[in-house]
Amino acid sequence: MAYDDGLAQRVRDILEEEPGFGEKKMFGGICFLLFGNMVCGIIKDDLIVRVGADRYSEMLKMPQTKKFDITGKPMKGWVMVLSAALDSDEELNNWVQRALSFVRTLPPK
């Protein structure tokens, strides 16, 4: 499964100055990490973001989102943001910042 290199670079541009930034190929796509904790990733041309269990239901009510489910069992605390919602850099940044807000509460791995 390939992923959108252009979208990956846009996410990288947002995150690469963050202390503890890293990336890893996973799920047939690419994931971006902060101190070893997954923040977000790209599968095909959609963004997956880690929002945590407390905000999961709220984030699923937002336009162009759905459950992150590639195995038949949705991953709670993660939402998939469809590519149609990522055209502007501002929208992409908003999603990445939501994920960063949650991941910053986690201890480093």
C-alpha positions in Angstrom: 0.0 0.0 0.0 1.5 3.3 -1.1 1.1 6.7 0.6 0.9 10.2 -0.6 4.5 11.6 -0.6 3.3 15.2 -0.9 1.1 14.9 2.1 3.9 13.2 4.0 6.2 16.1 3.3 3.6 18.6 4.4 3.2 16.7 7.7 7.0 16.5 8.0 7.3 20.2 7.5 4.9 20.7 10.5 6.7 18.2 12.8 10.3 18.1 11.9 11.4 20.9 14.3 9.6 19.2 17.2 12.1 17.7 19.8 11.8 13.9 19.7 10.5 13.8 16.1 10.8 10.6 14.1 9.1 8.7 11.4 8.6 5.0 10.6 6.9 3.0 7.8 3.9 1.2 9.3 0.5 0.0 8.3 1.6 0.1 4.6 2.1 3.8 5.0 4.2 6.2 7.1 3.8 7.2 10.7 5.2 10.2 12.5 6.4 10.0 16.1 7.2 12.2 19.0 9.6 10.5 21.5 8.6 7.1 20.2 4.8 7.7 20.5 2.8 7.8 17.3 1.3 11.1 16.5 -0.2 10.7 13.1 0.4 8.9 9.8 -0.6 8.6 6.2 -2.3 5.6 4.6 -2.8 6.1 0.8 -3.9 9.7 0.7 -5.7 9.9 4.1 -4.3 11.1 7.4 -4.6 9.1 10.6 -4.4 11.1 13.8 -4.1 10.1 17.4 -6.6 12.1 19.5 -7.0 9.9 22.5 -10.0 8.1 24.0 -11.5 11.2 25.6 -11.8 13.1 22.4 -12.5 10.2 20.1 -16.3 10.5 19.8 -16.0 14.3 19.4 -13.5 14.0 16.6 -15.5 11.4 14.7 -18.4 14.0 14.5 -16.1 16.4 12.5 -16.5 16.5 8.7 -14.5 14.1 6.6 -13.5 11.8 9.5 -14.2 8.1 10.1 -13.0 5.4 12.4 -9.4 4.2 11.7 -10.0 0.6 10.8 -7.7 -1.4 8.6 -8.1 -4.7 10.3 -11.8 -5.0 11.0 -11.4 -3.7 14.5 -11.3 0.2 14.8 -8.5 1.6 16.8 -10.0 3.7 19.6 -8.4 7.1 20.1 -7.5 7.3 16.4 -9.5 8.9 13.6 -8.9 8.9 9.9 -9.2 12.2 8.2 -10.1 11.9 4.5 -7.9 13.6 2.0 -10.8 16.0 1.0 -10.4 17.7 4.4 -6.6 18.2 3.9 -6.4 20.5 1.0 -5.4 23.6 3.0 -2.2 23.8 5.1 -4.3 25.3 7.9 -6.6 22.3 8.1 -3.7 19.9 8.0 -1.9 21.8 10.7 -5.1 21.9 12.8 -5.3 18.1 12.7 -1.6 17.6 13.4 -1.8 20.0 16.4 -4.8 18.0 17.8 -2.7 14.9 17.7 0.3 16.7 19.2 -1.8 18.0 22.1 -2.7 14.4 23.0 0.7 12.8 22.4 2.5 15.4 24.5 0.6 14.0 27.5 2.2 10.6 27.1 5.5 9.6 28.6 8.4 9.0 26.1 9.0 5.4 25.0 
